Amino acid sequence: MEKWNEFRTAYHVAKYGTVSAAAEKLGVHRATIIRHIDSLEEELGGKVFFRNPKGYSLTEIGDDLLRVAEATEDQLKQFVGRSNSRDQGVGGELVVSMLDVICETLMPGMRRFNQKNPDSRIRCVMTPEVLRLEYGEAHIAIRTGKKPVDADYVVLPLKPLDSGLYASESYVSSRGLPDSIESLHEHSFIGPDRGRSFGPYKWLNKNVKGATYRVQSSSFHCRVQAVRAGLGLAFMPVEDSKSTGGLIEVLSANRAWRTKLWLVTHGATHRTAKVQAFIQSLRDTGYLGRKE
């Protein structure tokens, strides 16, 4: 197959539906698009498109071409992502994705990484979404819950996240403290969005049926501010509670609330100097757990 340009042109027509849209995307004239399609159809010995007044629709050959082209584009994106993430020393940008609730826990490791590597910088992507490491969307992902099992990933256990239940002084002044698990029903809570519950909130939803949530947010910072404003009780990592003033511990950390953390890298970039330096910084500060 020597008609790579023609193949690419046909893919854009299939993707965008019209010759004009494909020409605009590729930055070429309409006549070039048409010439490429005619040449490709001659090469393939069959029609790729049905021509109609509303645009171009795919024939059976065109459907097959689109599947191949999409797979090819996906592979190329993965290649570019891996190439951009390959070893270029420790300097430059290191992209780490995580939930914002984990940030305080990892800060000592990030500080050590920056101190030992002054030419580097960390870009933290705070998102509940799973970024695709094979596309180079991040060098490192910190994930919670069950251990990731993707065969292309290298997974290392981090120190688990221990949380307690906290309230502000103003909340306790007006509502008091619960004197038992059963009395939690009488209180209001602040938590994550539905469907994004982790360790302690799973416990709460199981043990306090119909718990009243006054504030729900995917932003940990928002939840902390709501606790400080006296809007309800909330689970917080122990590290964060120490750095947030004016909070009272309602229930101390419980192993049932512990959240497992995993450091995930792609096999193609795991051994790069930058990634290894960050891992070592977490190990030096005691946040890298034992291998499982």
ZAFIGU-137035 format. One record per residue: y, z, x of N, C-alpha, C in turn. Coordinates in steps of 0.02 Angstrom, whole numbers, plus 50000, padded with zeros to 5 digits. Layout:
YZXYZXYZX
...
END
This chain:
499405000050043500005000050000500625000050045
500974994450048501554993950091502214994150052
502174994649987502774994349946503005001349925
503165005449976503375012349962504035012449924
504515008249942505155008149906505065006249833
504635001249822504504999049753504165004549713
503695007949745503335013449713503835018949693
504285020649739504795025749726505255023549669
505435017149669505875014549616505545015149548
504915013049544504545013449480504485020649455
504385025149502504335032249484504985034649452
505555032549479506195034649451506325031549383
506115025349373506175022349307505745026049257
505125027749277504675031449233504955038349218
505265041449268505515048249260506135048549216
506585043649224507235043849189507275039149129
506785034749122506725030949060507095024349056
507595023249098507975016949095508115014449166
508235007949171508415004949235509095007649258
509565008449212510225010849230510205017849259
509815022249228509765029149252509445029449321
508925025349330508585025149395509045022349449
509425017149431509885014149479510425019149500
510685023049452511195027949468510915033449513
510305035649498510005040949538509865038649609
509635032449616509465029849682510055026849719
510605025749683511195022949714511125015549732
510775011849689510685004649700510885000849638
510894994249643511074989949586510484989149539
510624987949476510094986749426509634981049447
509924975949477509514970249497508994972249549
509164976949591508684979449641508104982949608
508254986949557507734990449520507244985349489
507514980449456507094975449422506684971549472
506994969749529506624966049580506054970249608
506164976649619505644981149644505054981749596
505224982349532504694983049481504274976649477
504614970949477504244964549475503794963849535
504034965749594503634965249655503044969949653
503144976049627502604980949624502064978749574
502274976049517501794973749467501384967949494
501704963649534501334958249566500814961049615
501004966149652500544969349700499954972549664
500104975849607499584979449571499164975049525
499414969149511499054964549468499064966549395
499574969949373499634971949303500314974949290
500484975649226501134978249206501144985849213
501694988349241501804995549245502194997949184
502624993649157503054995549101503024990449045
503094993148984503254988948927504024988748922
504304982748919505034982148911505204982048837
505714986048818505944986048749506694987448749
507024986248693507764987048691507994994148709
507584999148697507785006048710507635008348781
507285004248818507125006248887506435003948907
506155007348955505495005648983505005011148964
504435009148937503895013848923503285012048965
502885017048980502335016149027501725012848996
501425008349033500765005749016500245010549042
499605008849034499075013049062499135013549138
499295007749169499395007849242499995012249259
500515011849219501115015849230500985023249224
500575025149175500385032249168500035034749231
499575030649257499215032549318499705033049377
500165028249381500655028349435501085034649432
501285036649371501705042549364501335048749388
500695049449371500305055249393500265055449469
500125049649500500085049349573500755050949604
501295048249576501965049349603502175056649598
502025059849542502195066849533501815071249584
501175069649593500785073349643501055072249713
501265066049727501535064449793502195068149804
502625068149754503265071649759503155079049770
502675081949735502515089049743502285090549814
501845086249841501605087149909502175086649960
502625081849949503185080949995503655086949993
503775089649933504195095649928503885101449965
503225102249958502885107549994502945106550070
502865100350092502925098850163503625100450189
504135098450152504825099750173504955107250175
504715110850123504805118050121504475121450180
503855119550196503515122550253503855120750318
504085114550324504425112350386505065116250397
505445117250343506075120950350505965128250368
505365130850352505225137950364504855139050430
504685133650465504295134550526504695138050580
504335140250630504625144550681505225141450715
505795144750706506405142750741506705148850775
506265153350798506495159450828506675164550775
506975170050796507125175450750507835174750721
508255170550751508935169750726508955165950661
509535166250628509625162550566509425166750505
509305163350451509195166650386508465168050372
508335174050348507675176050323507745177450249
507375173850207507425174650134506855179050110
507035184550076506545189250050506665190049975
506155188749935506225189549862505895196149841
506205199349792505945205849768506275207649702
506025212749670506365215849614506905220349642
507475220949607508015225049634507835232449638
507335234649600507125241649602506825243449670
506615238449709506275239649772506775240049831
507375237749820507865236949875507965243249916
508085248849883508225255149919507635257049963
507035255949938506425257649975506385253850041
506565247450040506495243250099507095243450145
507635246850125508245246550164508175248950236
507805254350250507725256350320507405250850362
506915247350334506595241850371507075236050382
507475234450331507955228950338508485230750390
508705237150390509205239250438508925238650510
508305240750519508005240250586507935232950607
507745228650561507675221450576508345218650601
508885220250566509545217850586509775220750653
509615227050664509815230250728509455227050787
508815225450778508425222550833508545215050840
508805211850787508905204650787509605203050763
510105204250804510815203550782511015196450764
510625191450786510785184550768510475182350702
510135186850669509795185250606510195188050548
510025185650489510325188250427509785187950373
509795192850329509315193150274509655191150209
509345186550173509585184850106509075187450056
509275192450018508825195449968508925191949901
508385189249875508395185949810508085190849760
508515193949719508285198949671508075195349607
507445194749596507205190949538506515193349518
506365193549452505695195049429505235188949433
505535183149446505135177049450504735176849514
504175173349512503745172449571503975166149608
504345166949663504575161249701503985158049737
504005151449744503455147649774503545147349850
503165151349884503215151649957503015145049989
502545141449958502325135049986502875129749984
503395130949944503955126349940504535128649985
504435134150020504965136750062505515140150023
505385142249959505905145549920506055152549948
505585155349984505695161750019505205162150077
505395165950128504935167150184504445172650167
504695177750130504305183650114504435185450041
503915187450006503985189949938503695196949934
504065201549903503815208249891503615208549817
502975209549805502725209249736502405215849716
502385217049651502125223249624501485221849585
501125227349572500525226749529499895224949567
499495220649537498865218649567498965214549630
498505215049676498545211349738498515203849725
498995199949750498965192649742498335189949776
498045184749746497405182249771497425174949792
498025171849795498075164949816497795164149887
497345159349896496995158449960497475156350015
498045153349998498525151150049499005156650072
498955162550041499425167950056499105173150101
499525176250141499335182150180499655188150145
499245193050126499485198650085499375205150123
499915209050132499885215550166500125220950118
499785226650117500005232150073500605235750102
501085237250059501665241350078501565248350051
501965252850075501965259750049502105259449974
501675262549933501775262249860502445265149839
502665263049780503305265449753503165271349707
503405277249726503325283249685503965284549646
503875285949582504455286949537504415293649501
504995296249484505045302049442505455300349380
505495305049334505895304049273506535308149280
507105304949268507755308149282508225307549222
508705312149223509245312149172509885314249206
510445312649175511085314849202511235321949178
511695325249212511895331949192512195331949122
512575326649106512885326349040512355325648985
511825321748999511295320948949510945327648937
510785331148991510435337648985510875342648949
511525342448960511975347048926511975346148851
511905339748829511935338348757511245338248724
510735336348761510075335548729509545340448756
509685343648812509205348248841508655344548878
508185348348907507615345548943506985346048901
506545341048903505905341648868505485347148900
505135351048859504725356448887503985354748889
503815348548868503125346148871503115338648863
502525335648877502455328448867502575326648794
502325330948749502395329648678503125329548656
503535333648688504235334048667504655328148691
504355323748732504715317648753504895313248693
504515313948638504675310048577505385311448552
505645317248569506305319248544506875316448585
506705312648638507225310348684507295302848684
507845300448713507985293348718507845291048790
507685284548796507495281848861507885275548879
507885274248943508175268248970507625264749010
507525258348998506965255049031507075247649042
506575244349070506625237149083506545233149019
506675226749023506565222348965505835222548944
505715221348880505025221048856504645215648894
504015217048909503605212248945503675212749020
504125217249044504215218049116504085225249137
503685228749099503545235649114503105236149176
503205241349215502775242749272502565249949268
502155252149316501825258649318502055264049271
502635267349284502835273049243502975271449171
503235265449158503395263649088502755261949049
502255259549084501605258649050501335265449028
501405270349072501195277149056501585279748996
502245278748997502675281248943502485278048877
502395271548876502225268048813501545270148786
501105272348832500445274548810500465281748784
500865285948816500865293148799501415295148750
501925290948744502455292448696502515286348649
502095286348599502085280748552502755280148516
503005274048515503645272848481504235275848516
504195276248583504755279048622505405275248606
505945278948599506595276048582506955273948645
507075267348652507445264648709508165263148686
508635266648717509335265548700509635259748740
509375258648799509605253148841508995250048875
508955243448873508435239848909508765234248949
508585233749011508895228649054508415226749110
508435220349130508045218149187508375220249253
508995222549249509375224649308509275232149320
509005233849378508925240849395509605244249402
510095240749430510765243549437511055245449369
510945241249320511185242649252510845248849224
510185249449236509825255349211510075261749244
510215261449309510475267249344511145269449315
511575264649302512235266249273512155269249203
511665266849166511545269549099511305276749102
510885278249151510655285149161511245289549179
511655287349225512235291249247512725292449190
512755287649144513205288249086512935292849032
512315295349042512035300048994511715296848933
511505290548939511225286948881510485288248870
510155291248918509445292548908509095294448972
508435295448967508015296949025507755290449054
507655290349119507395284249150506985285949212
506485281749224506095282349285506475278949342
506465282249400506785279449459506355280949520
506345276449569506015277949632506325284249663
505925288249695506175294549724506745293149773
506685287849814507215286249862507885285049828
507875281649771508495280249736508795286449705
508375290849680508625297049649508995301349700
508775301149763509105305149815509795302549831
509895295949824510545293049842511005292349781
510755294149722511165293849661511365300849640
511995302249643512225309049629512215310749555
512205317349540512275319649472511655318949428
511065318149458510455317449418510015323649422
509665324949368509205330549365508495327949356
508035330549395507335328449389507025331549327
506795327249282506475329449220505725330449231
505415325449262504705325849281504645323149352
504285326749394504215324549464503715318749469
503715315449527503285309649537502555311249522
502235306449490501545307149468501155301149493
500545302349518500145296749544500015291449490
500005293449428499895288749373500465283849367
501045285549395501635281249390501725277049453
501295277949501501365274549565501295266949556
501735263249588501715255949584501525253149652
500995249149653500785245949716501275240449735
501415239949799501855234749825501485230649877
501625224049877501285219549922501805215149957
501725214350022502125209550059501725203150064
502005197650039501645191350034502005185950074
501635182450117501905176750153501425170850145
501665164950160501235159050159500895158450227
500265156250228499895155650290500235151250341
500625146250318500945141650364501525144750402
501815150150374502405153250406502295160550426
501705163250411501575170250424501675172150497
501475167750543501495169350614502155167550648
502635165250610503275163550641503615169950666
504025169150717504345174950749504765178950699
505115175350656505565178550608505185183050559
504645180350531504245184150483503905189950517
503635188850577503295194250613503785199750632
504405197950649504905202950667505065207450607
505105204350547505245208350487504655212950471
504055210350476503455214450464503435220350512
503585219050576503585224350625504105229650610
504685227450584505205232250566504985236850510
504615234150462504345238250408503805243050435
503415240550482502895244750513503225250450552
503755248950589504095254050630504395259550587
504615257850527504935262750483504445265850433
503805264350441503295267750401503185265050332
503415258950319503345256150252502775251150244
502465249450300501895244950296501265249150291
500895248150237500295252250226499715249750267
499135252850255498525250750289498235244550256
497915240250295497595234350266497035236350220
496965232450165496425233850118495835229150131
END
